Amino acid sequence: MTAPNGHLLVRRPSPALAHGELTHLDRAPVDAELALRQWQGYVDAFAAHGWTVQEIAPADQHPDGVFVEDTVVVFGDLAVLTSPGAASRRGEVASTEAALAALPAAYRLQVARIEEPGHLDGGDVLKVDRTVYVGLTARTDEAGIAQLTALLGPRGWRVVAVPVTKVLHLKSGVTALPDGTVVGHPPLVDDVGAYPTFLAVPEEHGTAVVDLGVAADGRRAVIMSAGAPRTAELYAARGLQVVTVPITEFEKLEGCVTCLSVRLRGDHASSP
């Protein structure tokens, strides 16, 4: 039996998913029924690796509501509710706040928030050890980053702002492996030199990876898009157990495996 790895907050996709916000991609047809099946496959992969799944209340009036990571970021025992950069998404935060209040005692968190006029999306926040890289994007501004810095500095986190102009969010272009290596597809990254350790991956959809925790065989496991088989081989060659899931319908809306969940661990450590 797989050992417990953490607590997963997710929200099932809205039937109106196809009308979600787009910044860098042209709109393509989205199959809502397929999206729901793909979302369930994603959730099932976490459950199979020992994660306890908690659904946030549906928000069918918000097409982008499935991308729950944008509404809250967790730093140890602190949950920071965001102030989304897209006005259409700001109504998503209230139900995320309610879900935090309903967490089991082992995962209970202090709660802070980013306030207007500052804006910050969770997809722009990448944690590597005690460094927090924050993308300066169309969704996250300097005022939002300043508020985050004020919250985290006293807690021993170092906040580093990085430019992002080629993708929607920072984590659309780079994420991190469990050992802290930042990974990304160079054509999507403004400055690969911003990161002490950077591994170039060969495919666009290989940039997003989430730490699944310890697998039954003792290896570290990660989950990623099925749309990047060469990158999956690269990660496997580094000794990782690689779980791939199809998420085509979310990728059409600039989504990836990171933004479909918020990951919590019982010791209050959170996934990057």
C-alpha positions as CSV (number, residue, x, y, z in Angstrom):
1,M,0.0,0.0,0.0
2,T,1.3,3.5,-0.9
3,A,2.3,5.6,2.1
4,P,0.4,8.9,2.6
5,N,2.0,11.7,0.7
6,G,-0.3,14.6,1.4
7,H,-3.6,16.4,0.9
8,L,-4.9,17.6,-2.4
9,L,-7.3,20.5,-3.1
10,V,-9.0,20.3,-6.4
11,R,-12.1,21.7,-8.2
12,R,-13.8,19.9,-10.9
13,P,-13.9,21.7,-14.3
14,S,-16.8,24.0,-15.1
15,P,-19.0,23.0,-18.1
16,A,-18.1,26.5,-19.3
17,L,-14.4,25.7,-19.4
18,A,-14.1,26.5,-23.1
19,H,-14.7,30.2,-22.3
20,G,-11.7,30.5,-20.0
21,E,-9.2,33.4,-20.3
22,L,-6.5,33.2,-22.9
23,T,-3.4,35.3,-23.3
24,H,-0.8,33.7,-25.5
25,L,-2.8,31.0,-27.4
26,D,-5.5,31.2,-30.0
27,R,-8.8,29.8,-28.9
28,A,-9.4,26.2,-29.8
29,P,-12.4,23.9,-29.3
30,V,-12.5,22.4,-25.8
31,D,-14.4,19.2,-25.1
32,A,-15.9,19.6,-21.6
33,E,-16.7,15.9,-21.2
34,L,-13.2,14.9,-22.2
35,A,-11.8,17.6,-19.8
36,L,-13.8,16.1,-16.9
37,R,-12.4,12.6,-17.7
38,Q,-8.9,14.0,-17.9
39,W,-9.3,15.8,-14.7
40,Q,-10.5,12.6,-13.0
41,G,-7.5,10.8,-14.3
42,Y,-5.2,13.5,-12.9
43,V,-7.0,13.2,-9.5
44,D,-6.8,9.4,-9.6
45,A,-3.1,9.5,-10.1
46,F,-2.6,11.5,-6.9
47,A,-4.9,9.2,-5.0
48,A,-3.0,6.1,-6.2
49,H,0.2,7.7,-4.7
50,G,-1.4,8.1,-1.3
51,W,-2.9,11.6,-1.5
52,T,-6.1,12.4,0.2
53,V,-8.4,14.4,-2.2
54,Q,-10.6,17.2,-1.0
55,E,-12.8,18.9,-3.6
56,I,-13.4,22.7,-3.4
57,A,-17.0,23.6,-3.9
58,P,-17.9,23.8,-7.7
59,A,-17.7,27.2,-9.3
60,D,-19.4,26.6,-12.6
61,Q,-19.9,30.3,-13.2
62,H,-16.1,30.6,-13.4
63,P,-14.7,28.9,-16.5
64,D,-11.2,29.0,-15.1
65,G,-12.1,27.7,-11.6
66,V,-10.5,24.3,-12.2
67,F,-7.1,26.0,-12.0
68,V,-7.2,26.2,-8.2
69,E,-3.5,26.8,-7.7
70,D,-4.0,30.4,-8.9
71,T,-6.1,31.2,-5.9
72,V,-3.8,30.3,-3.0
73,V,-0.1,29.6,-2.4
74,V,1.1,27.7,0.6
75,F,4.4,28.5,2.4
76,G,5.0,26.1,5.3
77,D,2.1,26.8,7.8
78,L,1.0,29.9,5.9
79,A,-1.6,30.0,3.1
80,V,-1.6,33.2,1.1
81,L,-4.9,33.8,-0.7
82,T,-4.2,35.6,-4.0
83,S,-5.7,38.5,-5.8
84,P,-6.0,37.2,-9.4
85,G,-4.9,39.4,-12.2
86,A,-7.9,38.6,-14.3
87,A,-11.0,40.3,-13.0
88,S,-13.1,37.3,-14.1
89,R,-11.3,35.1,-11.7
90,R,-11.4,37.1,-8.5
91,G,-14.7,35.4,-7.4
92,E,-12.9,32.1,-7.2
93,V,-11.0,33.0,-4.1
94,A,-13.9,32.9,-1.6
95,S,-14.6,29.1,-2.1
96,T,-10.9,28.4,-1.8
97,E,-10.8,30.2,1.5
98,A,-13.8,28.1,2.7
99,A,-11.9,24.9,1.7
100,L,-8.9,26.0,3.7
101,A,-11.1,26.4,6.8
102,A,-12.4,22.9,6.3
103,L,-9.0,21.3,6.2
104,P,-8.2,18.4,8.6
105,A,-6.4,19.5,11.8
106,A,-3.0,18.2,10.5
107,Y,-3.1,20.6,7.6
108,R,-4.6,23.6,9.3
109,L,-2.9,26.8,8.1
110,Q,-2.6,30.4,9.1
111,V,-4.2,32.5,6.3
112,A,-3.1,35.8,4.8
113,R,-4.1,37.5,1.5
114,I,-2.9,39.7,-1.2
115,E,-5.0,42.8,-1.3
116,E,-6.1,45.2,-4.1
117,P,-4.6,47.1,-5.8
118,G,-1.9,44.3,-5.9
119,H,-2.4,41.3,-8.0
120,L,-0.8,37.8,-7.8
121,D,-1.7,34.5,-9.4
122,G,-0.5,31.3,-7.8
123,G,0.8,30.0,-11.2
124,D,3.4,32.7,-11.0
125,V,5.0,31.3,-7.8
126,L,7.7,28.7,-7.8
127,K,9.3,27.5,-4.6
128,V,12.8,26.0,-4.6
129,D,14.0,25.3,-1.1
130,R,13.6,28.7,0.7
131,T,13.7,30.8,-2.5
132,V,10.4,31.9,-4.0
133,Y,10.6,32.9,-7.7
134,V,7.7,35.1,-8.7
135,G,6.9,35.9,-12.3
136,L,6.2,39.4,-13.2
137,T,3.4,38.9,-15.8
138,A,0.1,40.2,-17.1
139,R,-1.5,38.5,-14.0
140,T,1.0,39.3,-11.3
141,D,2.3,42.8,-10.7
142,E,5.0,44.6,-8.6
143,A,2.4,45.6,-6.0
144,G,1.4,41.9,-5.5
145,I,5.0,40.8,-5.3
146,A,5.8,43.5,-2.8
147,Q,3.0,42.3,-0.5
148,L,4.1,38.7,-0.8
149,T,7.7,39.7,0.0
150,A,6.4,41.5,3.1
151,L,4.6,38.4,4.3
152,L,7.4,35.9,3.6
153,G,10.6,37.9,4.5
154,P,10.0,37.6,8.3
155,R,9.4,33.9,7.8
156,G,12.8,33.3,6.2
157,W,11.8,33.1,2.6
158,R,13.7,35.0,-0.1
159,V,11.5,36.3,-2.9
160,V,13.0,36.8,-6.4
161,A,11.0,38.5,-9.1
162,V,11.7,37.2,-12.7
163,P,10.4,38.5,-16.0
164,V,7.9,36.4,-17.9
165,T,6.8,37.5,-21.3
166,K,6.6,34.3,-23.4
167,V,4.0,32.3,-21.5
168,L,0.9,33.1,-19.3
169,H,2.5,32.2,-15.9
170,L,6.0,31.6,-14.6
171,K,5.1,27.9,-14.1
172,S,3.9,27.7,-17.7
173,G,7.6,28.0,-18.5
174,V,9.5,26.5,-15.6
175,T,8.9,24.2,-12.6
176,A,11.2,22.3,-10.4
177,L,12.1,18.6,-9.8
178,P,12.1,17.2,-6.3
179,D,15.9,17.8,-6.0
180,G,15.4,21.5,-6.7
181,T,16.6,21.5,-10.3
182,V,14.6,24.0,-12.3
183,V,13.3,22.6,-15.6
184,G,12.0,24.4,-18.6
185,H,11.8,24.5,-22.4
186,P,14.3,27.3,-23.3
187,P,12.1,29.0,-26.0
188,L,9.5,29.6,-23.3
189,V,11.9,31.0,-20.7
190,D,12.9,34.7,-20.6
191,D,16.1,34.2,-18.6
192,V,17.5,30.7,-17.9
193,G,20.3,32.3,-16.0
194,A,17.8,33.4,-13.3
195,Y,18.0,29.9,-11.7
196,P,21.2,28.4,-10.1
197,T,20.5,25.0,-11.6
198,F,18.6,24.8,-14.9
199,L,17.8,21.7,-17.0
200,A,16.6,22.3,-20.5
201,V,13.8,19.9,-21.7
202,P,13.0,19.2,-25.3
203,E,9.2,19.7,-25.3
204,E,6.9,22.5,-24.5
205,H,4.6,20.4,-22.4
206,G,7.5,18.9,-20.4
207,T,8.1,22.1,-18.5
208,A,5.4,21.4,-15.9
209,V,6.1,18.7,-13.3
210,V,4.6,18.1,-9.8
211,D,6.3,16.1,-7.0
212,L,4.0,13.2,-6.2
213,G,6.1,12.2,-3.2
214,V,7.6,8.8,-2.4
215,A,6.3,5.9,-4.6
216,A,5.7,2.3,-3.3
217,D,9.1,1.3,-4.7
218,G,10.9,4.0,-2.7
219,R,11.7,6.3,-5.6
220,R,10.5,9.8,-5.9
221,A,7.6,10.1,-8.2
222,V,6.5,13.0,-10.4
223,I,3.4,13.7,-12.5
224,M,3.5,15.5,-15.9
225,S,1.7,15.8,-19.2
226,A,1.4,12.8,-21.5
227,G,2.2,15.3,-24.3
228,A,6.0,15.2,-23.7
229,P,7.3,11.7,-24.0
230,R,10.9,12.6,-24.6
231,T,10.9,14.8,-21.5
232,A,9.4,11.9,-19.5
233,E,12.3,9.7,-20.6
234,L,14.7,12.4,-19.5
235,Y,13.2,12.5,-16.0
236,A,13.1,8.7,-15.7
237,A,16.8,8.6,-16.6
238,R,17.4,10.8,-13.5
239,G,15.9,8.0,-11.3
240,L,12.4,9.4,-11.0
241,Q,9.2,7.4,-11.3
242,V,7.3,9.3,-14.0
243,V,3.5,9.3,-14.1
244,T,2.0,10.8,-17.3
245,V,-1.6,12.0,-17.7
246,P,-3.4,13.5,-20.8
247,I,-4.5,17.0,-20.1
248,T,-5.0,18.3,-23.7
249,E,-8.2,20.2,-22.9
250,F,-6.5,22.2,-20.1
251,E,-3.4,22.8,-22.2
252,K,-5.6,24.5,-24.8
253,L,-6.4,27.1,-22.1
254,E,-2.7,27.6,-21.0
255,G,-3.2,25.1,-18.1
256,C,-0.8,22.4,-16.9
257,V,-0.4,19.8,-14.2
258,T,0.7,22.4,-11.6
259,C,-2.3,24.6,-11.7
260,L,-5.0,21.9,-11.4
261,S,-4.4,21.4,-7.7
262,V,-3.0,22.8,-4.4
263,R,-0.7,20.3,-2.6
264,L,-0.4,20.2,1.1
265,R,1.7,17.9,3.4
266,G,1.1,17.0,7.0
267,D,4.3,18.7,8.1
268,H,3.1,21.9,6.4
269,A,5.7,21.6,3.7
270,S,4.1,22.2,0.3
271,S,5.0,21.1,-3.2
272,P,6.6,23.5,-5.6
